[in-house]
Amino acid sequence: MKRVVILGGNGDGLVAAEVIRDLALAGEAVELYGFLNDHQDVGSFIEGWPVLGRTSDWQSLDDDVLFHFSLLSVGKMKERSELISSFAIPRERVISLIHPTAKVSSSCEVSAGVLITAYAVLQPGTKVGFGCSIRSGANLGHDVDVGEFCYVGPNATLCGYAKLGSGSYIAPNAVVRDRTEVGDFAVLAAGSVAYKPLPEGSTWIGNPARRAV
């Protein structure tokens, strides 16, 4: 039985918790052991699961415990990547969570710490880097390259050979067209369509997407 501790809490943490629950219901030998959270009292509960300690307490847990990061804040993707890296948890102790209804091609490469929620589709040749979050209904076309710490929102589409830089944020229903590159920590707003490269740290909105920041 894999015991998983989530670094996080309400919101994104409960999204990951439900994936673990659904995996267990589907017959996977996995259970949510509890949360590490910096804002709720140790010994309290988040929807019935215990808060075991602060995020810095991960080293005090048993060596067989696995960890998953649910520390997501819109507009703070760089801070998120730096925070997760600062924990220095060995990657062999970081688990990816893939919902049983997600369709992930056997030729995909999914790194540690990735969350893939219900009905997401990852087509052949796609690569997803460490610490990414791929949400419900997202469609990643063939040979897409997703860098570390990225977020791909519900029903977003990354067309074939699209490339996301580290920490980029693709909001719900947004589209990145074929062979289009999104720079590190760039943001594509909800429902927007990127037809050309998005520079590092920029924010784009509309169809066609125009630079807002």
C-alpha positions as CSV (number, residue, x, y, z in Angstrom):
1,M,0.0,0.0,0.0
2,K,1.4,3.4,-1.0
3,R,0.8,6.0,1.7
4,V,0.7,9.5,0.3
5,V,1.0,12.8,2.1
6,I,-0.1,16.0,0.4
7,L,1.8,19.2,0.9
8,G,-1.1,21.7,0.8
9,G,-4.7,21.8,2.0
10,N,-8.1,23.0,0.9
11,G,-8.6,23.8,-2.8
12,D,-5.9,22.2,-4.9
13,G,-5.1,19.7,-2.1
14,L,-8.6,18.3,-2.1
15,V,-8.4,18.0,-5.9
16,A,-5.4,15.7,-5.4
17,A,-7.2,13.9,-2.5
18,E,-10.1,13.0,-4.7
19,V,-7.8,11.6,-7.4
20,I,-6.2,9.4,-4.7
21,R,-9.7,8.3,-3.5
22,D,-10.8,7.4,-7.0
23,L,-7.6,5.5,-7.6
24,A,-8.3,3.5,-4.5
25,L,-11.8,2.8,-5.6
26,A,-10.5,1.6,-8.9
27,G,-8.3,-1.0,-7.1
28,E,-5.0,0.8,-6.8
29,A,-3.1,0.2,-3.6
30,V,-2.8,3.8,-2.6
31,E,-4.2,5.8,0.3
32,L,-4.1,9.4,1.5
33,Y,-2.3,9.4,4.9
34,G,-2.8,13.1,5.6
35,F,-1.7,16.7,4.9
36,L,1.3,18.9,5.7
37,N,-0.1,22.4,5.9
38,D,1.4,25.7,7.2
39,H,-1.9,27.4,7.9
40,Q,-4.1,24.9,9.8
41,D,-3.5,23.5,13.3
42,V,-1.6,20.3,13.5
43,G,-4.1,17.6,14.6
44,S,-7.0,19.3,12.8
45,F,-8.7,17.8,9.8
46,I,-9.3,18.7,6.2
47,E,-12.4,16.9,5.0
48,G,-11.7,14.0,7.3
49,W,-7.9,13.7,6.7
50,P,-5.5,14.8,9.4
51,V,-3.0,17.6,9.3
52,L,0.1,15.8,10.3
53,G,2.5,18.8,10.6
54,R,4.0,21.7,8.7
55,T,5.4,21.4,5.2
56,S,8.9,21.5,6.7
57,D,8.1,18.4,8.7
58,W,8.3,16.0,5.8
59,Q,11.6,14.6,7.0
60,S,10.0,13.4,10.2
61,L,7.7,11.0,8.4
62,D,8.4,7.3,7.7
63,D,10.8,6.6,4.9
64,D,8.1,4.8,2.9
65,V,5.7,7.8,2.8
66,L,5.4,9.4,-0.6
67,F,4.6,13.1,-1.2
68,H,2.6,15.1,-3.6
69,F,2.7,18.9,-4.0
70,S,-0.6,20.8,-4.1
71,L,0.7,24.3,-3.7
72,L,-0.9,26.2,-6.6
73,S,-1.6,30.0,-6.7
74,V,-2.6,31.7,-9.9
75,G,-0.1,34.4,-10.8
76,K,2.6,33.0,-8.5
77,M,4.0,30.2,-10.6
78,K,7.6,31.2,-10.1
79,E,7.2,31.4,-6.4
80,R,5.5,28.0,-6.5
81,S,8.4,26.4,-8.3
82,E,10.9,27.9,-6.0
83,L,9.0,26.8,-2.9
84,I,8.7,23.2,-4.1
85,S,12.3,23.1,-5.0
86,S,13.3,24.4,-1.6
87,F,11.9,21.4,0.2
88,A,14.5,19.2,-1.5
89,I,12.4,16.1,-1.2
90,P,14.1,13.3,-3.2
91,R,12.2,12.7,-6.4
92,E,11.9,9.0,-5.8
93,R,9.6,10.0,-2.9
94,V,7.4,12.3,-5.0
95,I,4.4,10.5,-6.5
96,S,2.5,11.4,-9.7
97,L,-1.3,11.0,-9.4
98,I,-3.2,10.1,-12.6
99,H,-6.9,9.8,-12.4
100,P,-8.3,6.4,-13.7
101,T,-10.4,8.1,-16.3
102,A,-7.5,10.0,-17.8
103,K,-6.2,8.7,-21.2
104,V,-2.4,8.7,-21.2
105,S,-0.6,7.1,-24.2
106,S,1.9,4.4,-23.4
107,S,4.5,6.4,-25.2
108,C,4.1,9.5,-23.0
109,E,6.8,10.4,-20.4
110,V,5.3,11.7,-17.2
111,S,7.7,12.9,-14.5
112,A,7.4,12.7,-10.7
113,G,4.9,15.0,-8.9
114,V,2.5,15.4,-11.8
115,L,-1.3,15.6,-11.2
116,I,-3.5,14.5,-14.1
117,T,-7.2,14.8,-13.2
118,A,-10.4,13.2,-14.7
119,Y,-10.8,12.8,-18.5
120,A,-7.5,14.5,-19.5
121,V,-6.0,13.2,-22.7
122,L,-2.2,12.9,-23.3
123,Q,-1.5,11.8,-26.9
124,P,1.5,9.8,-28.1
125,G,5.0,11.2,-27.6
126,T,4.0,13.9,-25.1
127,K,6.4,14.7,-22.2
128,V,5.2,16.3,-18.9
129,G,7.8,17.6,-16.5
130,F,8.2,17.5,-12.8
131,G,5.4,19.1,-10.6
132,C,2.9,19.9,-13.4
133,S,-0.9,20.0,-13.0
134,I,-3.0,18.8,-16.0
135,R,-6.7,19.4,-15.3
136,S,-9.9,17.7,-16.3
137,G,-10.7,17.6,-20.0
138,A,-7.3,19.0,-21.0
139,N,-6.1,17.6,-24.4
140,L,-2.3,17.4,-25.0
141,G,-1.7,16.6,-28.6
142,H,1.1,14.4,-29.9
143,D,4.7,15.2,-29.2
144,V,3.8,18.1,-26.9
145,D,6.6,19.1,-24.5
146,V,5.5,20.5,-21.1
147,G,8.3,21.9,-18.9
148,E,8.5,21.6,-15.1
149,F,5.9,23.2,-12.8
150,C,3.4,24.0,-15.5
151,Y,-0.4,24.3,-15.2
152,V,-2.8,23.3,-18.0
153,G,-6.3,24.2,-17.0
154,P,-9.6,22.4,-17.6
155,N,-10.5,21.8,-21.3
156,A,-7.3,23.6,-22.5
157,T,-5.8,22.2,-25.7
158,L,-2.1,22.0,-26.6
159,C,-1.8,21.1,-30.3
160,G,0.9,18.9,-31.7
161,Y,4.5,19.8,-31.0
162,A,3.5,22.7,-28.8
163,K,6.1,23.5,-26.1
164,L,5.6,25.0,-22.6
165,G,8.5,26.5,-20.7
166,S,8.9,26.0,-17.0
167,G,6.1,27.4,-14.8
168,S,3.9,28.5,-17.7
169,Y,0.1,28.8,-17.0
170,I,-2.4,27.8,-19.6
171,A,-5.9,28.8,-18.3
172,P,-9.1,26.9,-18.8
173,N,-10.3,26.5,-22.4
174,A,-7.2,28.2,-23.8
175,V,-5.5,26.8,-26.9
176,V,-1.8,26.7,-27.9
177,R,-1.6,26.0,-31.6
178,D,0.7,23.5,-33.3
179,R,4.4,24.1,-32.8
180,T,3.8,27.2,-30.8
181,E,6.2,27.8,-27.9
182,V,5.2,29.4,-24.5
183,G,8.0,30.9,-22.5
184,D,8.9,30.3,-18.9
185,F,6.2,31.6,-16.5
186,A,4.1,33.0,-19.3
187,V,0.3,33.1,-18.9
188,L,-2.3,32.4,-21.5
189,A,-5.7,33.6,-20.2
190,A,-8.9,31.6,-20.2
191,G,-10.4,31.0,-23.7
192,S,-7.4,32.6,-25.5
193,V,-5.6,31.2,-28.5
194,A,-1.9,31.4,-29.0
195,Y,-0.8,31.4,-32.6
196,K,2.7,32.7,-32.1
197,P,5.5,32.3,-29.4
198,L,4.8,33.9,-26.0
199,P,7.8,35.5,-24.4
200,E,9.0,34.6,-20.9
201,G,7.0,36.1,-18.1
202,S,4.3,37.7,-20.4
203,T,0.5,37.5,-20.2
204,W,-1.7,37.1,-23.2
205,I,-5.5,37.3,-23.7
206,G,-8.0,37.0,-26.6
207,N,-8.3,35.2,-29.9
208,P,-5.9,35.7,-31.4
209,A,-4.0,36.3,-28.2
210,R,-2.6,39.7,-27.6
211,R,-0.1,40.7,-25.0
212,A,-1.6,42.3,-21.9
213,V,1.5,42.4,-19.7
